[in-house]
């Protein structure tokens, strides 16, 4: 039985909970990369389309229950078998899994959080109901700072507006220091298995990270089992060896594990 498991998850683990992935949206006339691009905030219509799709994800995730894979990951986390869960998902569903959430790093931000367009350290949690009312509002913390500056006789500064805290194409990740620290920590600790679930692992940094885990295990004369769980076959060249490929639904993988 493997301990010290690292899980890297993507949209495929949430589809059974009724949460659409980025590629499944239609009716906008835009590709997912265009729709979820930072340039959307330059055009009112595109910003409205972006917010509409984010709210769809938020609402679906808020009303969804745990999947079989969710329950399996939570059970593993409770037993201390999961070292880290890196997720590309923005739906925040792992928050409802107490043990797993403590081990989860959200790589692409959170749909339940808004951040200031000028000062990204200003963040605010919202609900699916309040999302539409607060998105694009003036940043309350900027306004509070403005009032304090006026009382102190200091010059005025620009006030930001609230945007989604989801990482969009074409922008830097404000959470990068935390993510890099987690990567480095895992590279200095034993990892016995990496499960890649519901993602094509198309992002270079993630794919390179798995390759480094693999190489570190080899240099320590350990075996790091790498498992691929997806409806699509892996399209990874020579970054690392995949020991087991499970082609199918993520919850079907859970049933196979139990068999």
N, C-alpha and C positions, 0 to 999 in steps of 0.2 A: 504494500500500500504506500503510495507516494505521499510525502509530506513536502512542505516548502513549495507550494504550487503558486505559480504566477499565471493569472488569467488575463488575457487581452480580448476584450469584447467589442462588438460593433452592433449595428442596427439589427442584424439578424437575430439577436437574442430577445428583441422587444416586439417583433412582428406578431408573435403568437399572443402577445398581450393586447393586440389591437393598435399598436403604435406604428404609423407608417414610417418607412425610411425615406431619406432625401430623394432617392431615385423614383419613388412611386407617386410623386405629386404631378398632377396634370392640370390643364386648364389655365396655366399662367402664360404659356407660350415661351417659357424660358427653361433652359437647362438648369439642373440643380446647382451647378457651379456658378451660373449667372444669378440665380435667385438668391443663393446664400453667399453673396459677395458683398464686401464692405462698400462697394460703389453704389449699392442699393440706396444708401442714405443720401445720395446726391440727387435722387429723383423721387418725388413724393409718391408716385404711383407704385414704383418698385419697392419702396420702403413699406407701403401698405400691404403689398403682396407678401413680402418677407414676414411682416408681423402676423398676417393671417395664417401663414403656414406654421409659424412657431406656436401660435395659439392652438392650432389643430393638434400639434404634437403634445403640448402642455395639457390640453383638455383630455385627450385620449389616455395619456399616462396617469393623470390624476384619478381617473375612474377605473383603471385596470387593476387586476389582481396579480399575484405572483404566478409565474410560469413554473413548469417542472424544473427547468434549469435554475431559475431563481432559488427555488427551495433547496436544490442540491448544493448550490454555491453557499447559501446561508448555513446549511448543515456542516459543510466543510470548514467554513469560517468559525463556527461555534466550537469546533474541535481543534482549532488552531492549525489547520492544514493549509490555509491560504496565506501566503506571504503578502501578496499584493493583487489587487484587481484594478487594472487600467482599462477604463472604458472610453470609447469614442462617442458614446451616447450622451445626449444632452437632456434626456427626459427625466432624470433624477429618480427613477424608479428604485434604484438601489438604496435610497434613503429610508425606504420602508423595511429594509432588511438590516436589523440592528448590528449584527456582528460583521456582515459583509461591508456595510457602509463605512465602518472604521478602517477597513483595508482598501477602500476604493479611492482612486485618483481619477478625477474627471478631466480628460485631456482637452475637451472642446467646449468647456464652459457649462453653464446651467440655464435651462429655459425658465426656471423659477426665480431668476435674479436679473435685476436691471443694474446698469452701471452708468456713471456719468461719462458723457462724451469727451470731456476735457480732463477730468481727474478720475481715472479708472479705479482708484482706491475707494471712491464713493460708491458703495453698492447697497442694494435694497432687495430684500426678499419680497416676492409678490405671490398672489394666488392666481389661478386661472381666471377667476372672476374679476380681479383688479388689474390684470395685465393690460387690457385694452384702455383702461382709464388712465393709467400711469405712464405708459410708453409715450415718449416724446415730451413729457412734462419737463418743466425746469427742475434742475437738481436741487432738492431741499437743503442738502448740506452746503452746496455752493451759496445758496441764498442766506443761510445762517451765518456763514463766514463773511458774506458781504455786509450783513448788518453789523457784525462785530467790527469789521474794518472801518465802517462809517463812524461807529462810536469812538474808535481810537484815532479818527482823523486821517486814516490811510486812504490811498487812492482806490477807486473801484477796480475790480477785476471781472473778467468774463464769467458768465454763469453757463454751465453746461446743461445739456438736456439728457434725459434718461433714454438709454438704448438697451437693447438686449445684451445680456452677458454671455451670449453664445459666440464662440469663436467663428468668425466668418472668413471666407477666402480673401486673401489680400491684406490681412492685418496680423499684427504680432499678438502673441498670447501673453496676457498679463500674469498668468499663472506659471509661466515657464520656469522660474527659479524653483518653485515647489516640485514641479515635474522632474526637472533635471536632478534635484536632490534625491528624489525617490528612485530614479534610474540608477544613480551612483550607489545608493545604499544597497539596492538589490544586486548590483554587480560585485559587491564585496561580501555577500552572504551566500550560503549554499542554496541553490535552487534545484529541485529534483524534477520538476515538470513544468512545462509551459503549455497552456491550453489556449489556442487561438480560435475563438468562437464567434461566428456571425460577422466576420469581417474578412475582406480580401487582403488586408494588411498592405494596402497600397501606399501608405505614408512611409517615406524613407526613414524617418527617425525611429518609428516603431519597429520596422523591419530590421534596421541596423541594431536596435537594442536587443531583439531576440537573437540575432547573430552573435552579439557579444556575450549574452548569457550562455549560449551554446559553446563558444570558444573558451569561456572561463571555466565551464564544467570540464571540458576536455583537458585544459591545462592543469586542473586539480585532480585529474584521473578519476572523475566522476561521470556518471551517465545522467544526462539531462534529457528526459523524455519530452518530445515535442509532438503535440496532438493538434490536428487540423479538423475543425468542425464547421462545415459550411455546405450550402447547396452547390457551390461552385468548386471545381478543383483548384488547388493552389497554383498560382502562376509566379512562383518564386524561383529564381535561377539557381545560384550557388551560394546563397547567403548562409544556409544551414540545412541540415537534413531533417526531414519530417518523418517521424517514426510511425505514426498512425494517421490515416486520412479517413474521416467519417464524412461521407457525402450524404447530406440530408438535413432534415430539420434539427434545430438545436435541442428541442424537447425529445425528439426521437433518440438523440444521443444519450439523454438522461435515462430513457428506458433501456437502452443498450447497456449502460453502466450498471443498471439494477439487475439485469438478467444474469 
